Amino acid sequence: MLKKPLLYSEEAFIIGAEHLFGGVLMAIEKSYAEINAKIKAGKAVVVTAEELISMVDEKGVEKTTEEVDVVTTGTFAPMCSSGVFLNLGHTTPKMKMHQVWLNNVPAYGGIAAVDAYLGATALPDNDPLNNNYPGEFKYGGGHVIEDLVARKPVRFRATGYGTDCYPRREIETNITLDEINEAILFNPRNAYQSYNCGVNLTSRTVYTYLGMLKPNLGNAHYSTSGQLSPLLKDPNFNTIGVGTRIFLGGGTGYVVWNGTQHFPEFLQIDSDGEQKGPAGGTLSVLGDLKQMKPEWLIGTSYLGYGATLSVGIGIPIPMLNEEVCRNAAVKDKDLYAPVIDYGEAYPNAKPGYMKLVSFAELKSGKIIVNGKEVPTAPLSSYPKAKKIAAQLKDWVAEGEFTLGEPSQLLPSADAGLKGKPLKG
């Protein structure tokens, strides 16, 4: 028997992953080479994860696996652990850039003479932060990245301490994305597998990375695209790994490692021994910023919290076998997020969650928490996720985008727990 898909209700398990043919138990198996050959020939059958759900309802897993070659997914949401490596080019005379600013936002210069890393959550040195609570955080690293991709001029300033080989000590000028040598979007933690649904049990308003949460269960925010979300469609990491080619920021990117805080383990085992509940798998992704588009990389401000970058990611899932198809066809009603109190429990690192809610419930506009009806709202954009999945579908179907076969799959729930809380 094939391993059951994770993160799903028992109703999501569809029997029939294998079929009997000529008295011998057979299973559908496809290879990356076979699927890529069909893509190059313009003969691949490509559907979005939404379309796959309808096909499985109509035809079943076995027939759908036979017919479909690639399923596309999408997500567009704020992703704080993002940033860009910049090679700014040498000045005349040459300079070792010790401190670097872009539109007054500091970038990390401790890499090499003219290399820097600009993080999405970096803030200008003169930002009032939360001294004027709640702070507005109007501009940060994510906004600089958006401006660069939009080909806007960015004010660049750097200082150095001077060496024999790098004598210059300062520079200030305008730059554009096309003028600098390299700009590599490198995001250490993106595409979170199943993120929290945040509520607030306290009597005061709280400002978080899930937005403003009203007191006394006044609202609930979540940030996952559910049945289109890439890592919810391959929960066991059967197809996603190092070298997977993806849609990243409107261009082509790659999965280069598991993301930081990659915890694909499960929070609950129910009375029947089935694994149920959300996991926290993440991706580390990379791509050429010069190929990307501002529509899919948007600087974002959170009142009372900070600045970040909203990122568009889409991942093609090859229909290698029926298990992959079954996992990719799971619906919103069978995918879950944990409800967590961000007023008291989360900031004080109290373990556990209040309950699990399905994405169908979340998308309905209301959930029930502690017997109270609570209005819900997404921080991720489902319309943009659909647009990403559709764009990626077109790229693959037109032969422009072949699949990158992973050289190494990412750790799954079988990898065990990692990491411990910091002490102090």
N, C-alpha and C positions, 0 to 999 in steps of 0.2 A: 504494500500500500504506500502511495506517495505521502510525503509529509504534508500535513494540513497547513493551509495558509494561516499566518498570524495576524493579530490585530482585529479579528473578525468575529462576529457572532456565529453560533453553530449553524444558523440558517444559511450562512454564506457558503457552506461547504457543499459542493456539487459533486455527486458521485458519478464516476465514469471516466476517470483519468486514464484508464487502460481498457482495452477491448480485446475480445477473444477472436482470433482469426486462424482458421484452419487447425483448431485445437491447441494453438500456441498463444500464450499471453503476449500481446504486442503493445507497444507504446509509441505514440507519435514523437519523433525526434527530428529536429532540424538543426542545421549548423549555421554559423555566421557566414561561412563561405557561400553556402547555398542561397541564403537570403540576400547577401550583397550582390551576388550574380544577378538575381532577379531585379534588384534595385537599379543596377547599371544598365540592364536591358529594358528598363521602364515597365516591367511586368509585375512588380511587387504590389501586393494588396496591403494598403496602409489605412488604418482607421484610428480615430482618437479613442481615448479610454471611455468616453461617454458612448460613442458608437459601438464599442465592443460590448458594453453592458447590454445594449438592445439586441445585438447579434446572439449573445449567449442565451438571453431569455427566449429568443425565437428558435435557435438551432441547437443549443446545447454546447458544452465545452468541446467535445471531440470534433464535431463538424466545424466549429469556429476555428479551432486550432489548425485544422487542415487548410482552411481557406485563407486565414489572415497571416501575414508575414511580420508586420510591425505595428505596434500600438504606440501612439504618442501621448505624452502627458504634459502638464504645464502648471506653473505656479508663479505668482507675482505678489511679492510681499516685502515688507521691511526686513532686511537681513544685516544685523549690526556687524557681524564678523566678516567685513568686506573691506577691500582697499585696492590700491594700485601701486605697483613698482614702476618708478619712473627713472629712466636714464636721460638726464637733462642735457648732456653734451658738454664738451670742454669749452672753457672761456679762453680768451687771449689777454694777458698771460693765463696760464692754467691755475686752477683753484681747487683746493680740497674743502668741499662744502660741509662744514661742521653743523650748522643749523640752517634749516630750510623752511620757508613759508610760501604758501600758495594762496593768494587772496587773503593773506593774514592768518591762514590756518596752518599750524605747524605740521611738518612732515618729519619722519624719522630719518636722519642722515647718517646714522652709524653703520653704513654698509660698505661704501666705497666713496671715492672722491666726488663723483657726480651722480651717484645713485641715491634714491630716497624712496621711502614707503609712506604713502598717505593713507591713513585709516579713515573709514567712513564716519566714525564717531568723534574724530578730532574737532576741536573747537578753537576759534580765534583766541589769542592771548588776552584780549580785552573783553571777552564775553562776560556779562555779569553772572552767568551761570544761574544757580538757584538763589543767589543773594536777593534777587527780586522775585520771591516765590509766588506763584510758580513761574520759573524762567521760560522764555519763549524759544530760545535756541534757534534763531532764525536762519543761521548759516553755519555749515560745518563741512567736514571732509566729504560727505556724500554729495553735497551741493557743488563742491569743487569738481568732483568727478563728473557730475552731470554737465557742468559748464564746459569741461574739457571735451566731452563727447559731442556736445553741441557746437564745437568749434568756436567757442567764445574766447576772447583774449583773457588770460589769467595773469594777475600780477605776481611775478616770481621774485623772491628775495632770498639771498643766502649770505651767510658770513662764515669766515674761516679763520684759522689762527696763523696761517702762513708756514710753509716749509720750503726747503731749497728747491724741490721739484714742483711744488704748487705754491707760488709766492703770493698770488692774489688773495685779498682778505674779504672782499665783499662785492656783491653785484645786486642790482635791482633793475628789472626790465619786464616787459610783457612777453608772454609765450603763448603759443597755441599748440594743440595736440599734434598737428602735422609738422611742427617745427622741431620737436624734440625727438631724440633717437628712438626710444622705446617707451611704450606704456603697456604694461601687462597687468590686466585685472587678475588679482589673486585673492580669492576669498576663502579664508581658512574654515569657515563654518556657514554653510548655506543649506537651503532645502530641508529644513527640519522635518523629520518623519511625521510626528503627530504632536502638535504643540498644545500647550495648556489653554484652557478656557478660564479667563480670569474674572473673578468677582470680588466684591469688597463687603466684608461682614461688619466692618467698623462703622462708627457714626460720623466719620469725616470723609471727605473726598480724598482719594489718593491718585497720584500721577505716576504712571508706570510705563514700561516699554510696551504694554498692551493698551496704552491710552489712558484716558481719564475714567476711573471707575467710581461710580457714585456710591454714596453710603447706603448701608442697610439693604444690600442686594438690589441697588437701583438699576444696574445694567450688567451685561456680561459681554466680554470681547474674546474673539478667537482669531487665529491667524493661520489657517491651512485651507487649501482648496478641496480637501476631501477626495472625492472619487476621481479627480484629475491630478491629485498631488503625486509627484514622481515616486517618492519612497513609500507611499502607501500602496502603490501599484506593484511594487517589487519588495515586499516586506522582508523577505528572507535574503535579499541581495543575491539572487540567483543570476542576475544579468548585469548588475551595476558594479563596476570596479575601476581599477586604475587603467586609464586609457579609454573609458567610455566617452564617445563623442556626444556632445550635448548642444542644445540651444542655450546660449549665454549672453544676456544683454542685447539680443538682436543679432548676434553673430555666432560663430562657431567656437565652442570651448570644449574643455575636457575635464573629466573627473581625474584628479591627480593623487588623491588619498582619501581615507575617511576624514570627515571633518573633526575639528576639535569638539570635545564633549560628545563623542560618538558613543551613545549608550543604547543599543538596540534591544536591551533586555526588556522583559515585561513586568508590569506592576502587579499583576494579579493572576492567580490560577483558580478557576472556579471549582465548584463542588464536583464536577465531572472530570476534573483534571485537565480541562482544556485551557490553553493559554489565551487570555483575553485582556485587552487593555492596550493603551498606547505605548509606543516605543520611541526612543530618541535617537535614531540613527541620523547622521548628518554627513555632508559632503564637503570636501575641499576641492575647489574648482578654479580653473585658470583659462584665460583667453586673451586675445589681442584687443586691447581697448580701441585701437584705431578702426577696427571692423564693426564696432558696436554702435548702437543708436540711442539717443536720449529718451526715446519712448520707453525703453526697457531698463534704464538706469536713472532713477529719479531721486534727487536729494530730498530727504524727508525730515520734518521737525516734529518732535513730541513735546507738547506743553508739560513743563515740570520735570522732564526726563533728559532730553538731549537730542542730538542730530544723528541721522543714520542714512542708509541708502536702500531704496526699494529696488529689488533685482528681479528680472524675469529669467526663469530657467525652464527648459523643457527637455525631457529625456525620452528617447525612443526605446521601447522595450521589444526585443525580438521574440517572436512566438516560437521558442525553442521546443516547447512541449506543453502538455495539458496543465501541468502544475502552474507554469508561468501564466498561461491563459486564465486559469481559474483565479489566481491572485489578482490579475489585472482587471478582472470583471466585477470585483466586489463593489457594492453600491454604498452610497452615503449612509443608508440606514444600518449598515453593518460595520461601519468605521467609527472609531470612538476617540474622544478627547477627555482628559480629566478636568474636572472643575476644581479650581484651587483658589483659596482666599489670599488675595494680594494685599489685604489690609494688615493682617497680622501673621498668618502662617508662612507665606512665602518669604517676606523680608527677614524673618527670624529662623529660616531654614527648618521649619517643622515638617517632618516627613508625612507622606500620605496625601490623599486627595479626598474631596467630599463625595464625589460620585463620578461615574462615567456617563457622558452624553454622546449620542450619535451625531454625525454631521447632518443627517436629515433633520434632527431636532434643532440643531444650531441654525441651519439655513431656513427653518420655518419662521424664525423671528422671535422665538421664545422658548425657554426651557423652564422646568420646575426645579427649584433648589430650596431645600428646607420647607417644602410645602408652599412656596411662593412662586408666582409666575414672574419670570425675569426676562426682560427684552434683550435680544442678542444683536450683535453687529460684528461684521468681519473687518479685520485690518488688512487681510489679503483681498485681492480682487479676483473674483471668479470670472467675470467677463474677460479680463486680461488673460487669465489662465486658459480659457477656451480659445482665445485668439492665438496664444503661443502654441497650443497643441495643434491648431489648424494650420498655422504657418509651418511648423515642423513636419506635419503630414504632407504638405505640398512639396517641401524640399525633398523629402524622401521619395515620394511618388514620382517626382520629376527627375529622379536620378542625380540630384545635386548633393545629396547627403547620404553617404553610406554609414554603416554601423562600425563603431570602433570596438573590436573584441577585447575585453579586459585581459591584461596580462596577469592580473591578480584580483580576485573578488574581494569585496570589503567584508570585515567581520560582521557576522550576523548574531542573532540572539544566542546561538550556541557558543559564542566566544567567551561568555561569562562576564561578570561585573568587573569594571575598571574604575580606578580612581577612588580617592577618599576625601572627605571634607578637610579643608585647611583648619588647623588649630591656631588659637591665639585671639 
